[in-house]
């Protein structure tokens, strides 16, 4: 019995010890939880989430940043409370939103480094500066996009000037071939005056637009290309809408294929921003070669050879028409060496022409017997040296059709071409019964979503 009483006391003591340890653990955990809670109460809270890209796209520069103002205000209070070093508002904005993309208001330029080349570039830029404008599109009182533009001609006896720019300025936010509903355009001129712009022409296939403005402005002289490409130095010009500063970037026309889907584009090494889209590419005589389009890591331009024909058709017939062959092609001069070597091995006597990279199934070109890998060497009896030259010839065919019949609807536009066949190296003449260009055949162009630098003011702390 004594042994059993001792055993009972030991068991009771063990139980009380176990309960004590469990209670101590629970007490310790509660204390740790309280400490963590006190720390979390002191820790800065994360900012509210940024809106979706879709919601951000419909916000203007002035009233679309309420969410950013709240977030920045909270962060500024935390910085002041911690006696931290003050940060610029744009750095705070970037750290909160993780937004590193270019905005519509980013400027560009490399003409202020003091070099002799820069001094020469600045002289050219100043020479043509009165012809360089900035354009901004608005809808519902909100700014949508900003592009550069330049005066290409004056309207006869009307006191107005025509400003060429990128159709991205008025393209719908979803990127289709429609204008932004109820869009309005404001034009910032070189003297700082802002005028109402009136949309005269929009060509979503070649991504260009012409806006009329009530002012007699100096226009740029067009450079008439006499070879496949321009070989000299060039300048990409533009104007910022905020502040109106003139922008200038130096470069060369390079033998590269544009990343855009338009075969007629050339590429330069000039570096521009989104605000530079629609601005001119000029030589050092101040003559315009083409209209620039921005894309990350590349600046493409549509030669004036194409633009002048689009304007001519619109002025004469009130519309722009073009033939559709169903081809994708590239100038031999811009082909990669690895591809060019295979072409040269098949056609050693061909140093000019267009390499066919794609033939749409069932298209006029497919029906006429053209194939991938063939090389176009002639069109309507003329030797082909570049893609813009071929496109200009096709637009001329449409003009002849309009002059002969008054319309191209229901009529066959026959295009005579000579090709070098990839499969056997033979030279063949083909007659292509071209169709009318439809919206489904248009080149695809990116439509960047609007993004603006934040304006953070009157933040209470």
Sine and cosine of phi, psi and omega as CSV:
sin_phi,cos_phi,sin_psi,cos_psi,sin_omega,cos_omega
0.00,0.00,-0.69,0.72,0.02,-1.00
-0.85,0.53,-0.66,0.75,0.00,-1.00
-0.88,0.47,-0.63,0.78,-0.04,-1.00
-0.94,0.34,-0.62,0.78,0.05,-1.00
-0.89,0.46,-0.66,0.75,0.04,-1.00
-0.88,0.48,-0.69,0.73,0.02,-1.00
-0.87,0.49,-0.64,0.77,0.00,-1.00
-0.90,0.43,-0.66,0.75,0.02,-1.00
-0.91,0.42,-0.64,0.77,0.03,-1.00
-0.89,0.45,-0.66,0.75,0.01,-1.00
-0.90,0.43,-0.65,0.76,-0.01,-1.00
-0.91,0.42,-0.69,0.73,0.03,-1.00
-0.88,0.48,-0.65,0.76,0.01,-1.00
-0.89,0.45,-0.65,0.76,-0.01,-1.00
-0.91,0.42,-0.69,0.72,0.02,-1.00
-0.90,0.44,-0.59,0.81,0.03,-1.00
-0.91,0.42,-0.65,0.76,0.00,-1.00
-0.91,0.42,-0.67,0.74,0.02,-1.00
-0.91,0.42,-0.59,0.81,0.03,-1.00
-0.91,0.42,-0.68,0.73,0.03,-1.00
-0.89,0.46,-0.66,0.75,-0.01,-1.00
-0.90,0.43,-0.66,0.75,0.01,-1.00
-0.91,0.41,-0.64,0.77,0.03,-1.00
-0.89,0.46,-0.66,0.75,0.02,-1.00
-0.88,0.47,-0.71,0.71,-0.02,-1.00
-0.90,0.43,-0.63,0.77,0.04,-1.00
-0.89,0.45,-0.66,0.75,0.03,-1.00
-0.89,0.45,-0.66,0.75,0.01,-1.00
-0.90,0.44,-0.65,0.76,0.01,-1.00
-0.91,0.42,-0.61,0.79,0.03,-1.00
-0.91,0.42,-0.67,0.74,0.02,-1.00
-0.90,0.44,-0.65,0.76,0.02,-1.00
-0.88,0.47,-0.65,0.76,0.02,-1.00
-0.90,0.43,-0.65,0.76,0.03,-1.00
-0.89,0.46,-0.71,0.71,0.00,-1.00
-0.89,0.46,-0.62,0.78,0.00,-1.00
-0.90,0.44,-0.68,0.74,0.02,-1.00
-0.89,0.45,-0.63,0.78,0.02,-1.00
-0.91,0.41,-0.68,0.73,-0.02,-1.00
-0.92,0.39,-0.53,0.85,0.04,-1.00
-0.91,0.41,-0.56,0.83,0.00,-1.00
-0.99,0.17,-0.45,0.89,-0.08,-1.00
-0.92,0.38,0.57,-0.82,0.04,-1.00
-0.91,0.41,0.67,-0.74,0.00,-1.00
-0.99,0.14,0.55,-0.84,0.02,-1.00
-0.92,0.40,0.49,-0.87,-0.01,-1.00
-0.93,0.36,0.33,-0.94,0.07,-1.00
-0.89,0.45,0.49,-0.87,-0.04,-1.00
-0.90,0.44,0.55,-0.83,0.06,-1.00
-0.94,0.34,0.45,-0.89,0.01,-1.00
-0.94,0.34,0.26,-0.97,0.05,-1.00
-0.91,0.41,0.30,-0.95,0.01,-1.00
-0.87,0.49,-0.58,0.81,-0.02,-1.00
-0.91,0.42,-0.70,0.71,0.01,-1.00
-0.93,0.37,-0.59,0.81,0.00,-1.00
-0.90,0.43,-0.56,0.83,-0.06,-1.00
-0.91,0.42,-0.46,0.89,-0.06,-1.00
-1.00,-0.06,0.10,1.00,-0.02,-1.00
-1.00,-0.08,0.55,-0.84,0.05,-1.00
-1.00,-0.03,0.07,-1.00,0.00,-1.00
-0.94,0.35,-0.45,0.89,-0.11,-0.99
-1.00,-0.09,-0.64,0.77,-0.12,-0.99
-0.90,-0.43,0.07,1.00,-0.07,-1.00
-0.99,-0.15,0.19,0.98,-0.09,-1.00
-0.87,-0.50,0.48,0.88,0.03,-1.00
-0.86,0.51,-0.68,0.73,0.01,-1.00
-0.88,0.47,-0.61,0.80,0.00,-1.00
-0.94,0.35,-0.62,0.78,0.02,-1.00
-0.87,0.49,-0.68,0.73,0.02,-1.00
-0.89,0.46,-0.73,0.68,-0.04,-1.00
-0.90,0.44,-0.70,0.71,-0.01,-1.00
-0.91,0.41,-0.64,0.76,0.01,-1.00
-0.86,0.50,-0.69,0.72,0.01,-1.00
-0.89,0.46,-0.68,0.73,-0.02,-1.00
-0.92,0.38,-0.62,0.78,0.02,-1.00
-0.89,0.45,-0.66,0.75,0.04,-1.00
-0.86,0.50,-0.65,0.76,0.01,-1.00
-0.90,0.43,-0.66,0.75,-0.01,-1.00
-0.90,0.45,-0.71,0.70,0.02,-1.00
-0.89,0.46,-0.66,0.75,-0.02,-1.00
-0.89,0.46,-0.56,0.83,-0.03,-1.00
-1.00,-0.02,0.07,1.00,-0.04,-1.00
0.82,0.57,0.58,0.82,-0.01,-1.00
-0.99,0.17,0.26,-0.97,0.04,-1.00
-0.93,0.36,0.72,-0.69,-0.03,-1.00
-0.93,0.36,0.59,-0.81,0.00,-1.00
-0.91,-0.42,0.50,-0.87,0.10,-0.99
-0.88,0.48,0.47,-0.88,-0.08,-1.00
-0.88,0.48,-0.61,0.79,-0.05,-1.00
-0.93,0.36,-0.52,0.86,0.04,-1.00
-0.94,0.34,-0.64,0.77,0.06,-1.00
-0.88,0.47,-0.69,0.72,-0.01,-1.00
-0.87,0.50,-0.69,0.72,-0.01,-1.00
-0.92,0.40,-0.64,0.77,-0.02,-1.00
-0.92,0.38,-0.49,0.87,0.00,-1.00
-0.98,0.19,-0.66,0.75,-0.11,-0.99
-0.99,-0.12,-0.21,0.98,-0.12,-0.99
0.86,0.51,0.39,0.92,-0.06,-1.00
-1.00,0.07,0.92,-0.40,-0.02,-1.00
-0.90,-0.44,0.01,1.00,-0.07,-1.00
-0.96,0.28,0.34,-0.94,0.08,-1.00
-0.93,0.37,0.56,-0.83,0.09,-1.00
-0.99,-0.16,0.18,-0.98,0.01,-1.00
-0.91,0.40,-0.25,0.97,-0.08,-1.00
-0.97,-0.24,0.03,1.00,0.03,-1.00
-0.90,0.44,0.72,-0.70,0.02,-1.00
-1.00,-0.07,0.11,-0.99,0.06,-1.00
-0.58,-0.81,0.19,-0.98,0.06,-1.00
0.54,-0.84,0.51,-0.86,0.04,-1.00
-0.60,-0.80,0.53,0.85,-0.08,-1.00
-0.97,-0.24,0.24,0.97,-0.04,-1.00
-0.90,-0.45,0.42,0.91,-0.03,-1.00
-1.00,0.00,-0.01,1.00,0.07,-1.00
0.99,0.13,0.00,1.00,0.00,-1.00
-0.97,0.26,0.30,-0.95,0.02,-1.00
-0.89,0.45,-0.59,0.81,0.03,-1.00
-0.91,0.42,-0.63,0.78,0.02,-1.00
-0.92,0.39,-0.64,0.77,0.02,-1.00
-0.88,0.48,-0.65,0.76,0.04,-1.00
-0.92,0.39,-0.66,0.75,0.02,-1.00
-0.89,0.46,-0.64,0.77,0.00,-1.00
-0.89,0.45,-0.62,0.79,0.03,-1.00
-0.89,0.46,-0.67,0.74,0.01,-1.00
-0.91,0.40,-0.68,0.73,-0.01,-1.00
-0.88,0.47,-0.68,0.74,0.02,-1.00
-0.92,0.39,-0.55,0.84,0.00,-1.00
-0.87,0.49,-0.61,0.79,-0.08,-1.00
-0.95,-0.31,0.12,0.99,-0.16,-0.99
-0.87,0.49,-0.52,0.85,-0.03,-1.00
-0.92,0.38,-0.26,0.96,0.00,-1.00
-1.00,-0.10,-0.06,1.00,-0.08,-1.00
-0.99,-0.16,0.78,-0.62,-0.04,-1.00
-0.79,-0.61,0.23,-0.97,0.16,-0.99
-0.86,-0.51,0.65,-0.76,-0.04,-1.00
-0.83,-0.56,0.63,-0.78,0.04,-1.00
-0.75,-0.66,0.71,-0.71,0.03,-1.00
-0.99,-0.16,0.58,-0.82,-0.03,-1.00
-0.73,-0.68,0.52,-0.85,0.11,-0.99
-0.49,-0.87,0.76,-0.65,-0.03,-1.00
0.88,0.47,0.49,0.87,-0.01,-1.00
0.98,0.21,0.10,1.00,-0.02,-1.00
-0.92,-0.40,0.63,-0.78,0.06,-1.00
-0.95,0.30,0.66,-0.75,-0.01,-1.00
-0.95,-0.30,-0.91,0.42,-0.02,-1.00
-0.65,-0.76,0.29,-0.96,0.04,-1.00
-0.78,-0.62,0.73,-0.68,0.07,-1.00
-0.69,-0.73,0.31,-0.95,0.18,-0.98
-1.00,-0.02,0.18,-0.98,0.04,-1.00
-0.29,-0.96,0.13,-0.99,0.02,-1.00
-0.53,-0.85,0.47,-0.88,-0.01,-1.00
-0.97,0.23,0.85,-0.52,0.00,-1.00
-0.96,-0.27,-0.36,0.93,0.07,-1.00
-0.20,-0.98,0.21,-0.98,0.07,-1.00
-0.94,-0.33,0.58,-0.81,0.07,-1.00
-0.97,0.24,0.63,-0.78,-0.07,-1.00
-0.93,0.37,0.84,-0.54,0.17,-0.98
0.83,0.55,0.44,0.90,0.01,-1.00
-0.88,-0.47,-0.13,0.99,-0.02,-1.00
0.94,0.35,0.38,0.93,0.02,-1.00
-0.85,-0.52,0.35,-0.94,0.04,-1.00
-0.83,-0.56,0.47,-0.88,0.01,-1.00
-0.97,-0.24,0.81,-0.58,-0.02,-1.00
-0.93,-0.36,0.84,-0.54,0.03,-1.00
-1.00,0.03,0.69,-0.73,0.02,-1.00
-0.50,-0.87,-0.13,-0.99,0.04,-1.00
-1.00,0.05,0.64,-0.77,0.05,-1.00
-0.93,0.37,-0.22,0.98,0.10,-1.00
-0.84,0.55,-0.47,0.88,0.00,-1.00
-0.81,0.58,-0.61,0.80,-0.10,-0.99
-0.87,-0.49,0.06,1.00,-0.01,-1.00
-0.94,0.35,0.61,-0.79,-0.05,-1.00
-0.86,0.51,0.40,-0.92,-0.09,-1.00
-0.93,0.38,-0.39,0.92,0.03,-1.00
-1.00,0.09,0.01,1.00,0.12,-0.99
1.00,0.09,0.09,1.00,0.00,-1.00
-0.99,0.16,-0.03,-1.00,-0.08,-1.00
-1.00,-0.01,0.81,0.59,0.05,-1.00
-0.73,-0.69,0.44,-0.90,0.05,-1.00
-0.99,0.14,0.42,-0.91,0.10,-0.99
-0.88,0.48,0.78,-0.63,-0.01,-1.00
-0.84,0.54,0.71,-0.70,0.07,-1.00
0.82,0.58,0.59,0.80,-0.04,-1.00
-0.95,0.30,0.62,-0.79,0.10,-0.99
-0.86,-0.52,0.50,-0.87,-0.02,-1.00
-0.82,-0.57,0.75,-0.66,0.12,-0.99
-0.93,-0.36,0.64,-0.77,-0.06,-1.00
-0.87,-0.50,0.86,-0.50,0.08,-1.00
-1.00,-0.06,0.89,-0.46,-0.02,-1.00
-1.00,0.00,0.14,-0.99,-0.10,-1.00
-0.90,0.43,-0.45,0.89,0.00,-1.00
-1.00,0.08,0.09,1.00,0.01,-1.00
1.00,-0.01,-0.09,1.00,0.00,-1.00
-0.97,0.22,0.68,-0.73,0.04,-1.00
-0.96,-0.28,0.84,-0.55,-0.04,-1.00
-0.89,-0.46,0.39,-0.92,0.12,-0.99
-0.96,0.28,0.73,-0.68,0.05,-1.00
-0.98,-0.20,0.59,-0.81,0.02,-1.00
-0.88,-0.47,0.87,-0.50,-0.07,-1.00
-0.93,0.36,0.86,-0.51,-0.04,-1.00
-0.98,-0.20,-0.61,0.80,-0.09,-1.00
-0.47,-0.88,0.67,-0.74,0.13,-0.99
-0.71,-0.71,0.82,-0.57,0.06,-1.00
-0.85,-0.53,0.98,-0.21,-0.05,-1.00
-0.97,0.23,-0.29,0.96,0.04,-1.00
-0.93,0.36,-0.72,0.70,0.03,-1.00
-0.98,-0.19,0.05,1.00,0.11,-0.99
0.87,0.49,0.66,0.75,0.05,-1.00
-0.82,-0.57,0.44,-0.90,0.06,-1.00
-0.62,-0.79,0.47,-0.88,0.07,-1.00
-0.84,-0.54,0.78,-0.63,-0.02,-1.00
-0.89,-0.46,0.76,-0.65,0.06,-1.00
-1.00,-0.01,0.60,-0.80,0.03,-1.00
-0.68,-0.73,0.62,-0.78,-0.05,-1.00
-0.98,0.18,0.99,0.17,0.02,-1.00
-0.24,-0.97,0.59,-0.81,0.10,-0.99
-1.00,0.00,0.97,-0.25,-0.09,-1.00
-0.89,-0.45,0.48,-0.87,0.06,-1.00
-0.93,0.36,0.71,-0.70,-0.01,-1.00
-0.96,-0.28,0.37,-0.93,-0.01,-1.00
-0.99,0.14,0.58,-0.81,0.09,-1.00
-0.99,0.16,0.69,-0.72,-0.03,-1.00
-1.00,0.07,0.72,-0.69,0.09,-1.00
-1.00,0.05,0.81,-0.59,-0.01,-1.00
-1.00,-0.06,0.95,-0.32,-0.06,-1.00
-0.92,0.39,0.77,-0.64,-0.01,-1.00
-0.95,-0.32,0.06,1.00,0.02,-1.00
-0.64,-0.77,-0.11,-0.99,-0.01,-1.00
-0.87,0.50,-0.68,0.74,0.00,-1.00
-0.59,-0.81,0.22,-0.98,0.10,-0.99
-1.00,0.06,0.76,-0.64,-0.12,-0.99
-0.99,-0.17,-0.19,0.98,-0.07,-1.00
-1.00,0.00,-0.08,-1.00,0.04,-1.00
-0.96,0.29,0.50,-0.87,-0.04,-1.00
-0.68,-0.73,0.26,-0.97,0.05,-1.00
-0.76,-0.65,0.71,-0.70,0.15,-0.99
-0.99,-0.14,0.82,-0.57,-0.07,-1.00
-0.90,-0.44,0.42,-0.91,0.05,-1.00
-0.24,-0.97,0.06,-1.00,0.04,-1.00
-0.66,-0.75,0.70,-0.72,0.03,-1.00
-0.98,0.18,0.64,-0.77,0.02,-1.00
-0.97,0.23,-0.62,0.79,0.06,-1.00
-1.00,0.08,0.95,-0.32,0.01,-1.00
0.99,-0.10,-0.41,0.91,0.08,-1.00
0.95,0.32,0.33,0.94,-0.07,-1.00
-0.94,0.33,0.59,-0.81,0.06,-1.00
-0.98,0.21,0.70,-0.71,-0.04,-1.00
-0.87,-0.49,0.61,-0.79,-0.09,-1.00
-0.53,-0.85,0.76,-0.65,0.04,-1.00
-0.75,-0.67,0.71,-0.70,-0.03,-1.00
-1.00,0.00,0.40,-0.92,0.05,-1.00
0.05,-1.00,-0.22,-0.97,0.03,-1.00
-0.72,-0.70,0.44,-0.90,0.21,-0.98
-0.97,0.24,0.80,-0.60,-0.11,-0.99
-0.91,-0.42,0.45,-0.89,0.02,-1.00
-0.99,0.11,0.97,0.22,0.04,-1.00
-0.72,-0.70,0.40,-0.92,0.07,-1.00
-1.00,-0.01,0.72,-0.69,0.00,-1.00
-0.92,0.39,0.56,-0.83,0.04,-1.00
-0.98,0.19,-0.20,0.98,0.11,-0.99
-0.96,0.29,0.27,-0.96,-0.04,-1.00
-0.99,0.16,-0.08,1.00,-0.05,-1.00
-0.99,0.11,0.87,-0.50,-0.07,-1.00
-0.94,0.35,-0.37,0.93,-0.14,-0.99
-1.00,0.07,0.05,1.00,-0.06,-1.00
-0.99,0.12,0.59,-0.81,0.22,-0.98
-0.98,-0.22,0.21,-0.98,-0.03,-1.00
-0.80,-0.60,0.65,-0.76,0.11,-0.99
-0.85,-0.53,0.27,-0.96,0.01,-1.00
-1.00,0.01,0.07,1.00,0.04,-1.00
-0.91,0.42,0.62,-0.79,0.00,-1.00
-0.96,-0.27,0.89,-0.47,0.02,-1.00
-0.83,-0.55,0.07,-1.00,0.09,-1.00
-0.93,-0.37,0.02,-1.00,0.02,-1.00
-0.87,0.50,-0.52,0.85,0.02,-1.00
-0.92,0.38,-0.23,0.97,0.01,-1.00
-1.00,-0.01,-0.14,0.99,0.05,-1.00
-0.88,0.48,0.72,-0.70,-0.04,-1.00
1.00,-0.06,-0.20,0.98,0.03,-1.00
-0.98,0.22,0.20,-0.98,-0.06,-1.00
-1.00,0.04,0.48,-0.87,0.25,-0.97
-0.97,-0.24,0.86,-0.51,-0.09,-1.00
-0.84,-0.54,0.40,-0.92,0.15,-0.99
-1.00,0.03,-0.04,-1.00,-0.09,-1.00
-0.99,0.17,0.10,0.99,0.20,-0.98
-0.99,-0.15,0.03,1.00,0.00,-1.00
0.99,0.14,0.21,0.98,0.01,-1.00
-1.00,-0.01,0.65,-0.76,-0.08,-1.00
-1.00,0.06,0.74,-0.68,0.04,-1.00
-0.99,-0.13,-0.55,0.83,-0.05,-1.00
-0.07,-1.00,-0.01,-1.00,0.01,-1.00
-0.96,-0.27,0.74,-0.67,-0.12,-0.99
-1.00,0.10,0.49,-0.87,0.12,-0.99
-0.74,-0.67,0.74,-0.67,-0.02,-1.00
-1.00,0.06,0.67,-0.74,0.25,-0.97
-0.50,-0.86,0.53,-0.85,-0.05,-1.00
-0.83,0.56,0.79,-0.62,0.04,-1.00
0.94,0.33,0.20,0.98,0.03,-1.00
-0.36,-0.93,0.60,-0.80,0.10,-0.99
-0.84,-0.54,0.92,-0.39,0.03,-1.00
-0.98,-0.19,0.33,-0.94,0.08,-1.00
-0.58,-0.82,0.59,-0.81,0.07,-1.00
-1.00,-0.05,0.85,-0.52,-0.04,-1.00
-0.88,0.47,0.52,-0.86,0.01,-1.00
-0.91,0.42,-0.29,0.96,0.10,-1.00
-0.82,0.57,-0.61,0.79,0.02,-1.00
-0.99,0.14,-0.73,0.68,-0.08,-1.00
-0.86,0.51,-0.68,0.73,-0.04,-1.00
-0.89,0.46,-0.57,0.82,0.02,-1.00
-0.96,0.28,-0.59,0.81,0.07,-1.00
-0.88,0.48,-0.73,0.68,0.01,-1.00
-0.90,0.43,-0.66,0.75,-0.02,-1.00
-0.88,0.47,-0.70,0.72,0.04,-1.00
-0.88,0.47,-0.70,0.71,-0.06,-1.00
-0.91,0.41,-0.66,0.75,0.00,-1.00
-0.93,0.38,-0.57,0.82,-0.06,-1.00
-0.99,0.10,-0.60,0.80,-0.14,-0.99
-0.83,-0.56,-0.01,1.00,0.04,-1.00
0.97,0.25,0.18,0.98,0.00,-1.00
-0.34,-0.94,0.22,-0.97,0.06,-1.00
-0.87,-0.49,0.79,-0.62,0.04,-1.00
-0.80,-0.59,0.37,-0.93,0.02,-1.00
-0.42,-0.91,0.42,-0.91,0.03,-1.00
-1.00,0.07,0.44,-0.90,0.08,-1.00
-0.88,-0.47,0.84,-0.54,0.01,-1.00
-0.98,-0.22,-0.41,0.91,-0.05,-1.00
1.00,0.07,0.54,0.84,-0.05,-1.00
-0.88,-0.48,0.54,-0.84,0.29,-0.96
-0.89,-0.46,0.79,-0.61,-0.10,-1.00
-0.60,-0.80,0.34,-0.94,-0.04,-1.00
-0.65,-0.76,0.65,-0.76,0.06,-1.00
-0.88,0.47,0.66,-0.75,0.00,-1.00
-0.85,0.53,-0.52,0.85,-0.03,-1.00
-0.90,0.45,-0.39,0.92,-0.04,-1.00
-0.97,-0.23,0.08,1.00,-0.02,-1.00
-0.96,0.27,0.59,-0.81,0.10,-1.00
-0.87,0.49,0.50,-0.87,-0.07,-1.00
-0.86,0.51,-0.61,0.79,-0.03,-1.00
-0.89,0.46,-0.58,0.82,0.04,-1.00
-0.98,0.21,-0.66,0.75,-0.03,-1.00
-0.89,0.46,-0.55,0.84,0.02,-1.00
-0.89,0.46,-0.68,0.74,0.02,-1.00
-0.91,0.42,-0.61,0.80,0.03,-1.00
-0.91,0.41,-0.68,0.73,-0.02,-1.00
-0.91,0.42,-0.61,0.79,0.03,-1.00
-0.90,0.43,-0.52,0.85,0.02,-1.00
-1.00,0.09,-0.64,0.77,-0.05,-1.00
-0.79,-0.62,0.97,0.23,-0.06,-1.00
-0.92,0.40,-0.29,0.96,-0.02,-1.00
-1.00,-0.07,0.03,1.00,-0.05,-1.00
-0.97,-0.25,0.88,-0.47,0.07,-1.00
-0.85,-0.52,-0.05,1.00,0.08,-1.00
-0.71,-0.70,0.48,-0.88,0.01,-1.00
0.59,-0.80,-0.09,-1.00,-0.03,-1.00
-0.85,-0.53,0.82,-0.58,0.03,-1.00
-0.99,0.11,0.82,-0.57,-0.01,-1.00
-1.00,0.08,0.91,-0.42,-0.04,-1.00
-0.99,-0.13,-0.32,0.95,-0.01,-1.00
-0.36,-0.93,0.69,-0.73,0.10,-0.99
-0.84,-0.55,0.87,-0.49,-0.02,-1.00
-0.92,0.39,0.73,-0.69,-0.01,-1.00
-0.89,0.46,0.76,-0.65,0.01,-1.00
0.98,0.17,0.03,1.00,-0.01,-1.00
-0.97,0.23,0.23,-0.97,0.06,-1.00
-0.81,0.58,-0.64,0.77,0.01,-1.00
-0.92,0.40,-0.62,0.78,0.03,-1.00
-0.91,0.42,-0.69,0.72,0.02,-1.00
-0.89,0.45,-0.57,0.82,-0.01,-1.00
-0.97,0.23,-0.14,0.99,0.08,-1.00
0.99,-0.16,0.15,0.99,0.04,-1.00
-0.97,0.24,0.54,-0.84,-0.08,-1.00
-0.72,-0.70,0.33,-0.94,0.11,-0.99
-0.85,0.52,0.69,-0.72,0.01,-1.00
1.00,-0.08,-0.24,0.97,0.08,-1.00
-0.94,0.35,0.32,-0.95,0.03,-1.00
-0.85,-0.53,0.85,-0.53,0.09,-1.00
-0.98,0.20,0.80,-0.60,-0.03,-1.00
-0.89,-0.45,-0.40,0.92,0.00,-1.00
-0.59,-0.80,0.47,-0.88,0.12,-0.99
-0.66,-0.75,0.85,-0.53,-0.02,-1.00
0.77,0.64,0.65,0.76,0.08,-1.00
1.00,0.08,-0.05,1.00,-0.03,-1.00
-0.96,-0.28,0.67,-0.74,0.01,-1.00
-0.93,0.37,0.71,-0.71,-0.01,-1.00
-1.00,-0.05,0.75,-0.66,0.04,-1.00
-0.87,-0.50,-0.32,0.95,-0.02,-1.00
-0.43,-0.90,0.36,-0.93,0.02,-1.00
-0.91,0.42,-0.69,0.73,0.04,-1.00
-0.87,0.49,-0.57,0.82,0.03,-1.00
-0.89,0.45,-0.67,0.74,0.02,-1.00
-0.90,0.43,-0.69,0.72,0.02,-1.00
-0.89,0.46,-0.61,0.79,0.04,-1.00
-0.90,0.43,-0.63,0.78,0.06,-1.00
-0.88,0.47,-0.65,0.76,0.00,-1.00
-0.92,0.40,-0.63,0.77,0.07,-1.00
-0.91,0.42,-0.54,0.84,0.07,-1.00
-0.92,0.39,-0.58,0.81,0.07,-1.00
-0.87,0.48,-0.67,0.75,0.02,-1.00
-0.91,0.42,-0.63,0.77,0.03,-1.00
-0.89,0.46,-0.69,0.73,0.04,-1.00
-0.88,0.47,-0.60,0.80,0.02,-1.00
-0.91,0.41,-0.67,0.74,0.02,-1.00
-0.91,0.43,-0.67,0.75,0.00,-1.00
-0.92,0.40,-0.56,0.83,-0.05,-1.00
-0.99,0.15,-0.63,0.77,-0.14,-0.99
-0.87,-0.49,-0.17,0.99,-0.01,-1.00
0.99,0.13,-0.24,0.97,0.02,-1.00
-0.28,-0.96,0.37,-0.93,0.02,-1.00
-0.96,-0.27,-0.10,1.00,-0.04,-1.00
-0.91,0.42,0.79,-0.62,0.04,-1.00
0.98,0.17,-0.06,1.00,-0.01,-1.00
-0.97,-0.24,0.49,-0.87,0.04,-1.00
-1.00,-0.05,0.79,-0.61,0.07,-1.00
-0.97,-0.23,0.95,-0.32,-0.07,-1.00
-1.00,-0.03,0.79,-0.61,0.03,-1.00
-0.89,-0.45,0.83,-0.56,0.01,-1.00
-1.00,-0.09,0.83,-0.56,0.00,-1.00
-0.77,-0.64,0.41,-0.91,0.12,-0.99
-0.88,-0.48,0.77,-0.64,-0.04,-1.00
-0.80,-0.60,0.44,-0.90,0.19,-0.98
-0.98,-0.17,0.88,-0.48,-0.08,-1.00
-0.99,0.17,0.75,-0.66,-0.05,-1.00
-0.93,0.36,-0.58,0.82,-0.14,-0.99
-0.95,0.31,-0.49,0.87,-0.02,-1.00
-0.69,-0.72,-0.01,1.00,0.04,-1.00
0.97,0.23,0.13,0.99,-0.03,-1.00
-0.98,0.19,0.35,-0.94,0.07,-1.00
-0.97,-0.22,0.81,-0.58,-0.13,-0.99
-0.75,-0.66,0.65,-0.76,0.13,-0.99
-0.99,-0.10,0.72,-0.69,-0.02,-1.00
-0.79,-0.62,0.60,-0.80,0.14,-0.99
-0.95,-0.31,0.89,-0.46,-0.02,-1.00
-0.97,-0.25,0.86,-0.51,0.07,-1.00
-1.00,0.08,1.00,0.00,-0.12,-0.99
-0.94,0.35,0.57,-0.82,0.09,-1.00
-0.99,-0.11,0.24,-0.97,0.10,-0.99
-0.94,0.35,0.65,-0.76,0.05,-1.00
-0.93,0.37,0.81,-0.58,0.03,-1.00
-0.92,-0.38,0.24,-0.97,-0.04,-1.00
-0.86,0.51,-0.55,0.83,0.00,-1.00
-0.92,0.40,-0.27,0.96,0.00,-1.00
-0.99,-0.13,-0.03,1.00,-0.09,-1.00
-0.88,0.47,0.48,-0.88,0.16,-0.99
-0.89,0.46,0.53,-0.85,0.04,-1.00
-1.00,-0.05,0.76,-0.65,-0.01,-1.00
-0.79,-0.61,0.62,-0.79,0.06,-1.00
-0.95,0.32,0.55,-0.84,0.07,-1.00
-0.85,-0.53,1.00,0.00,-0.09,-1.00
-0.87,0.50,0.64,-0.77,0.04,-1.00
-0.96,0.29,0.66,-0.75,-0.03,-1.00
-0.87,0.49,0.65,-0.76,0.06,-1.00
-0.53,-0.85,0.73,-0.69,-0.08,-1.00
-0.76,-0.66,0.43,-0.90,0.06,-1.00
-0.94,0.34,0.64,-0.77,-0.05,-1.00
-0.96,0.29,0.54,-0.84,0.16,-0.99
-0.91,-0.42,0.97,-0.26,-0.07,-1.00
-0.96,-0.29,0.90,-0.44,-0.06,-1.00
-0.71,-0.70,0.41,-0.91,0.13,-0.99
0.78,0.62,0.80,0.60,0.06,-1.00
-1.00,-0.04,0.90,-0.43,-0.01,-1.00
-0.97,0.22,0.62,-0.79,0.03,-1.00
-0.80,-0.60,0.00,0.00,0.00,0.00
